[in-house]
């Protein structure tokens, strides 16, 4: 009887999500996201410190560097403003996070080799990355297919097509910009019934994902910084208990997992040499 009740509850939850939480990505939502990205990129035009930690007041900078050298992750939520005003995103939410780790003994080249090894990302970053494939490479520009698995109360799988552009700025530093070109939620993943939902007509759990990486070799190791800007649907009134934890928690947790896994993978590679 217990198993039957559990199955019935799971079925009801699935039907509730499918029927009540369908969302449509509107042009005005896309326009607002694009505007947010343009303003954010313009404000990070290279005139400031390469790493965010280096732009902090001296005492705070020292404390954050101590945390990084102790093996901790430093992470914070950011909000881009235009002329001092917030950028409104109708029918959507923007999630903007920045984090950094430090890997003693690692080089920029080693960090780049790891991040550019896209065919292995499903092994390195599992379960967050369920599938990964390098589609093409033209110099430092990569086209990559990634399948993301996200779970928080409910589980969501999305297929994404991405473009990654890497730039080596100097012997001690590099950066990359990764844009999602296409994001499609997957229905019944891993089953014979698997299919993609129409792009922009789905649950709205991930509509855009842009990430900006910076790598700096200094202090006997390499700093790895990642800034992530993602777009999701808004939270329906009355269903915050289900949708809220997913769209509000997943962006931070995903960035935390990615950076910590990057640090651990680089450290293991150094230890095995």
N, C-alpha and C positions, 0 to 999 in steps of 0.2 A: 504493500500500500504506500509506503514511504517513497519508493522509487516512482510510482505512478504520479504521486502528488508533485514530486520534483520535476518530472517530465512535463506535467501540465503547467506548472509555474514557468518553466523555461519557455514553453510554447507561447504562453500568454505574453511573457516579456518580449519575445521575438516579434510577435504580432503587433504589440504596442509600439515598439521601436519602428517597425516597418511602416505602420499606418499613421502614427501620430507625429513622427519626427522627420518626415520627408521635408527637404529644404531645397530651394532653388537659388542658385547663385545669380544674382542680378547684376546687370551692367554697372549700376551705380556703386555696388559693393566692390566690384573689380576696380573701378575708377578710383575709389577712395583708397584701396590698398596700394594701387600703383602710385598714387600721390604720396602716401606715407613712405613708400620705398624711395621715391625720388628725393624727398626732403631728407630722409635719413642718410642716403648716400651723399647728398650734397654737403651735409654737416660733417661727414667723415671723409673729407676731400684730401686728406693726407697732410694737412697743415698742423695737426695736433700730434700728440705722442702716438707711436706705433701701437703700443699696448695701452689699454684703458688704465691699468694699474699705475702706469707712469704719469698719468695726469692727475692723480689724487694728491691732496695735501700731504706734506712730508710724513706726518705721524701716521696717517691712515695708510699711506703707501707702504711704509715700513711694516705695519701690522699685516697687510695683505700679502706682502712678499714673504714674511715669516710663515704665514699659513700655507702658501704655495710650496715653499721649500720643505715644509713638514709633511707634504704629501696630501694636503687638503685641496678640495675644489673650491674656488671662489666664484660665486654666481650671483647675479642680480637681475632684477626686472627693470627694463628700460621703457620709457615712453617718449616718443619723438613729438615735439611741438613745432608748429609753424608760426613764426612771429609771436611766440609765447602762448599760443592757443592750441588746445588739443585738436586733433584731426578726427572729425566725425566719420564713422564707418556705418552707414545704414545697413541693417539686416546682416551684420557680421561683427566679428570680434578679431582684433589683431593682438597677437601674443608676441612680445618682443623681449628676448632674454639674451644675456651675455654671460659666458663663463670662461674660466681659464684653469689650466693645470700646468705643472712644471715636471719635466722628466729629467732627472739628473743623468748626465752622461750621454744623453741622446743628442743627435745632430738634426739640423733642418732637413738634410737629405733623407735621413731615416724616417722622419715624420712625413715628408712628402711621398716617399715610397709606399708607406702604409696607406695614406689617404687615397693615393692614385691606384691602388691595387683593387679595383672595383670588382673584379670577378671573385674576390675572396671576402667581400664585405658581408655576405650572408653567413659566412663562417665566423668572421671576427665579431660582428655586431648582432648576432642572433641572441634573443628572438625578435629584437626590434626590427631588424632587416631579415625578412623571410626569404627573399630572392634578390640576386644582384647580377648584373650583366653589363660588361663594357660593350657598347654598340659600335662605337667608332672613336678614333683619336686622330686629331690633326694638330700636331705639335703639342701645345699645352692646353688644348681645348678638347674636352672629353664629352661624349654623349653616353649617358648611362641610364639603364632601366633598373629601378629599385622597387621592391614590394615591401611596404611597411606593415608591421603588425602592432596594433595598439590595443591595450586592454585596461579599462578602469570601470568596474561594474559591468560594462558591456565590452565586447571585442569587436574591433573594426580592422579590416584589411584594405589597403589601397595600393594600386599600381601607379607608379610615377615615371614619367620620362623627364630627364634632367640634363642640363648643360652645366659643366664645370669648367671654369677658366682659371688656370693657375698662372701666377706671375712671380718670377724670381727678381726681387728688387735689389738685392745685394748678396754677397756671400753668406751673411749671417741672418738673412730674413727672406720670407716669401709670404704670399697671400693667395687666397682663392675666393672666387665668388661662384656659388652654385644656385641656379634658378630651377625651380620646377616648371617644366613646359606643359605638362599634362598630368592631371591627377584624376584617377578614376577609382571610385569605391567598388570593391568586389563583393558580389553576393554569393553566398554558399561556397566560400573558398575551400579548395582542397577536396571538392566532391565532384562527381560527374555533372552536377547542375551548376557548377561555377560559371559565372558570367559577370561582366562589368556593367554597372549601372550607367545610365547616360551621364556624361561629364556635366557637373553642375546641377544635376537633379538627383540627389542622393541624401544621405544623412547629414551632410555638411560638416563632418567631423574633421576634414582637412581639405581645403580648397587651394591653398598656395603654401609653399615652403621655400624660403630663400635663406641661405646660410652664407656667412662670411667668415673665413678662417684666416688667422694670422699666426705665423711661426717665427720665433725669434730665438736665436742661439746666443746665450749669455749666461754668466754665472755658473759655468760648468755643466750646462744642460740646455734644454730647449723649452721655451714657453709655448704652449699651444692655446690659442684663444679662439673661441667660436661664438659668433653672434647669430641668432636665429630669429627670423621674422616669419610668422605663419598666420594664415587666415582661416577662420572657421565660421560656422553659423553662429547666430546669437542663441541665447538660452530661452526656450519657450516658457511662458508663464505657467507655473504649476508643475513643471518637470525639472526644476533645478536639481533635485535630489539625484536624478539620473544623468542628465546632460551636463550639469555644472561641473561635477568632479572630473569628467572626461575632458572637456574643452579647456578647463582652467588648470588642471594638474598635469596633463600629458605633455604640454610643451616644455615645462621645467624638467619633468622627469626624463623626457627623451634626451634633452641636452645634457643633463647630469650623466645619464647612462653612456651617451656617446663619448663625452670627454673622459670619463673615468675608464671606459674600456680602451680608449686610445692610449691613455697613460699606462695602463696595465699591460697592454699588448707591446708597446715600445719597451717597457721595462723588462718584460719576459725575454724579448729578443736580445736585449743587452746582456741579461744574465746567462743566456745560453751560448754566448760567444766565447 
